[in-house]
Amino acid sequence: MNPTYMILVYSVWFLATYFVVTLILILIANRKSLYENRILKDGAPFPFVSVVISAYNEEQKIEDTLKSLKKIDYEKMEFIIVNDGSSDKTNEVVKRYLDDRRFTLVDNSNNKGKAACLNQGIMIAKGEFIATMDADSMASPDILKRTLPYFDEHAIGAVTVSVEARNPKTLLQKIIDLEYIIGLSLFLKLLSTFNCLFVTPGPFSIYRASVLREINGFDENNITEDMEIAFRIHKAGYKIKSCIDTKVQTILPNDFKSLYRQRKRWYSGAIKTYYQHRDMIFNRKFGHFGFFIPFNIILITLGIVLFLYSTYLGLSKFIENVYYYHYTNYNFFENFFDWHFDILAYSGVSVLSFTAFLGTLLIMFVGLKYARVAYSRKKLGMLGYPFIFFLYQIFWIASYFAVIRGRKVKWR
């Protein structure tokens, strides 16, 4: 066996296993405090809250979002919708809600980009706290009463919530649904326990207004503004907390092409954000966050190299075997049924691959259990979830190539 390949295999296996085991141990240790059940009660001070939404060509989706805003159980709030130069009837849909004085429409004639529109909303927002929300998401009625109590310390700059898929229908959507439940909700809660939350998800996050203004809002040149702003919140000395007692639902991509575009944007933006804030890497000033980020980068990069190397070796072996089969007149089925199990015949790589697969299953089962999701409701997604990591490799490889080649990654 190629010694370089073996070193690569064992390195990735060790780092991935360390990461999985650490998260599961943190999960078990904090299992009783995952759901903190904090809620604003009658008689408590109710600060004014502004909700800012950037909308671009959301005519078909934004109405459900606006309806969910009206159902939020909170009195002192306003809704600022910034129409980002839409070419459809997004502004007309929003105008139907302007009879409610809580709604304000900022109607841009030109497309400025999501971050610029959010900053527009922040500039005119009156709230002590500002929530940002996607125009294709639906907030739970208790979302403000659940998140605001987390700002009990001045050091808390932002709070995230559980992100769930809205009505997943296709197999791909059901798989991504599990990814959101486990990765974009439960695991973000775990990362927040040691101040390593690296993103404030776009579907819904709420910020202390003074912090947003202190750090000059969102970076208008970054395509993953919800990740980049999390880095600057940490840099400014603030913490990000996660509340999974409430949720926001968001619409998932409905096919592989749409998912590919979304993830290429996410991961390209992540790479650029890591580089933009490279001064945080291994910097003790930022605590665990300064070490979690490079660990994540190293694991992802080594995983990509291993995937490409394994693909190359696999194809080489396949071509070699096909060549040798010409001696048997290409009789591929000659020894097809001549198989028996012998554990000694399996290499260390095979054993490690099998344990990695078991680790993925462990994450899935443990994650769903502590996310309080019944296995019976997610059967189809559970069948496909272990294979999602192959998709990750494709998305990350495409993103690295896009960044290296200097190609602009578009939103849509």
QUIKA-V371577 format. One record per run of one state. SS is the DSSP state (~ for helix, > for strand, _ for the rest). FROM is the first residue (numbers start at 1). LEN is the number of residues. If there is no record, write none. Layout:
ss->SS from->FROM len->LEN
ss->SS from->FROM len->LEN
This chain:
ss->_ from->1 len->2
ss->~ from->3 len->27
ss->_ from->30 len->1
ss->~ from->31 len->3
ss->_ from->34 len->15
ss->> from->49 len->7
ss->_ from->56 len->6
ss->~ from->62 len->9
ss->_ from->71 len->6
ss->> from->77 len->8
ss->_ from->85 len->5
ss->~ from->90 len->6
ss->_ from->96 len->7
ss->> from->103 len->6
ss->_ from->109 len->5
ss->~ from->114 len->11
ss->_ from->125 len->4
ss->> from->129 len->6
ss->_ from->135 len->2
ss->> from->137 len->3
ss->_ from->140 len->3
ss->~ from->143 len->10
ss->_ from->153 len->3
ss->> from->156 len->10
ss->_ from->166 len->5
ss->~ from->171 len->23
ss->_ from->194 len->10
ss->> from->204 len->5
ss->~ from->209 len->6
ss->_ from->215 len->10
ss->~ from->225 len->11
ss->_ from->236 len->3
ss->> from->239 len->12
ss->_ from->251 len->5
ss->~ from->256 len->21
ss->_ from->277 len->1
ss->~ from->278 len->3
ss->_ from->281 len->3
ss->~ from->284 len->3
ss->_ from->287 len->2
ss->~ from->289 len->40
ss->_ from->329 len->14
ss->~ from->343 len->3
ss->_ from->346 len->2
ss->~ from->348 len->23
ss->_ from->371 len->4
ss->~ from->375 len->11
ss->_ from->386 len->2
ss->~ from->388 len->17
ss->_ from->405 len->8
